[in-house]
């Protein structure tokens, strides 16, 4: 018995699947290959650009081709098949936006860590403009989808009025053959195709899987085979922790200076320039100016931890260290009154409440963010705390240390209209993520914000008897490393920040070797005339010394238990640092590979002693604790 012909209604559904698959494939292709977030990499006039373009066509259509044939085999799944095709487009679009904002894939361990533990802390930074833009974008996608779905439905009904049995079969086979043929050029020139996918994974539809990404932090090198094991043990960590906690003040000079530590959110080193921050730049030329300075990590929590402890931020996740900030303990022993002032109060969201809370400060004044108004009130409170107002004539208060934490240069960057000099300058609701076309306007807004902040803190910088340190908590990327913001990559843009120290007895010097936040506490203690029992308990060194000892910096990552090891003398090199997995409890270490300033992986040159750098750092951190 011959098979019964397919009813027209079923033919219409098959036509609808085929047409919808075509639409989704085109949408994915346009989303990946036609987006403006990344400048196209095919700048040459050779045929390789066309071959790679054909391969992108194959990637866009291959998943919906699979779904199409699944729908032909099981027609009762028609609605699920169409929904799955639609999901393919939505997934690619969402992955593209996330990847170009923070540099991670939606389907990854990093994404799970971010969305499960960090999203709530980012909510306060979402503006009304962002929400409106997102709402309009989603509404636009729904409108396009509904229009195309209605058009596909109408076309499918029209096609089934003719010789549907022959036409649907022929159209499907021709469509499939066309998709398969687009794969041939890419396979023939596989080397250039693979290079394209690695250098610009977001421009390939299958990039959502992460298959073609730069191996980056997840890559393993052969060097793990030659690392001596164990390099350090749990006992080493415990001994080092004990030495850190037992470090005490032994001597303080008679009249120690007041100290002001100003921490500025997301401050990049190039902003300390006469045209942007003239007041801070002027002071930088009169004291210690660290030109190659790094935060403790790529996020506020890591940077602040390193500042108040004099330790590399790999120690951040040890509770017995994090809950006992050395700066507060030692300066209190030296007779200092401590104050903290900030125009924000989101410490808990970023796990900073362990060392930023009222119990470890004599005066603790913070308030919810209220634009420049809360910043100004924090500055005034710090000024009042440090002043001699109310003291009898001829007397001065006990020495005081004030920590001032300012948010003006955190996105969306607060600007006073009188300081808008760099144009064009983006508005408060600039698009996120933004592309190269908007980068200049956003960057100018950031510069204007830094200019505003510089003018606001100028009164605090006038006292010649006050020891002042000004640093950023971390850096900020403006597509420098392919991402926007911070906390996602151990790149130069996200971890480099200015650091200057000036005041009485501070010799003018420009330091051009690599330094980090861990060096600031030992430096301030030394300049304040305080002698501690065990200066080697710090990871950092005294930068005011005539010849600071060279060391290897460990810059911690916010999303992963990793660190970038940077030799203090490694400058003007393509190599930015050596990235490693590095955890203290339980002790774990693994070389991941060399990184450039953009946070991208480098081929490991045979001349670079990766194993020795790792070994030297661990010897530096734990060697003395074994004695």
Buried (B, 14 or more C-beta within 10 A) or exposed (E): EEEEEBEEEBBBBBBBBBBBBBBBBBBBBEBBBEBEBBEEEBEEEEEBBEBBBBBBBBBBBBBBBEBBBBBBEEBEBBEEBBEBBBEBBBBBBEBBBBBBBBBBBBEBEBBEBBEEEBEEBBEEBEBEBBEEBEEEEEEEBEEEBEEBBEEBBEBBBEBBEEEBEEBBBEBBEEBBEEBEEBBEBBEEBEEBBEBBBBEBBBBBBBBBBBEBBBEBBBBEBEBBEEBEEEBBEEEBBBBBBEBBBEBEBEEBEEEBBBBBBBBBBBBBBEBBBEEBBBBBBEBBEEBBBBBBBBBBBBBBBBBBBBBBBBBBBBBBBBEEBBEBBBBBBBBBBBEBBBBBBBBBBBBEBBBBBBBBBEEBBBBBBBBEBEBBEBBBBBBBBBBBBBEEEEEEEEEEBEBBBBBBBBBBBBBBBBBBEEBBEBEEBBEBBBBBBBBEEBBBBBBBBBBBBBBBBBBBBBEBBEBEEBBBBBBBBBBBBBBBBBBBBBBBBBBBBBBBBBBBBBBEEBEEBEBEBBBBBBBBBBBBBBBBBBEBEEBEBBBBBBBBEEEBEEBBBBBBBBBBBBBBBBBBEBEEEEBBBBBBBBBBEEBBBBBBBBBBBBBBBBEBEEEBEBBEBBBBBBBBBBBBBEE
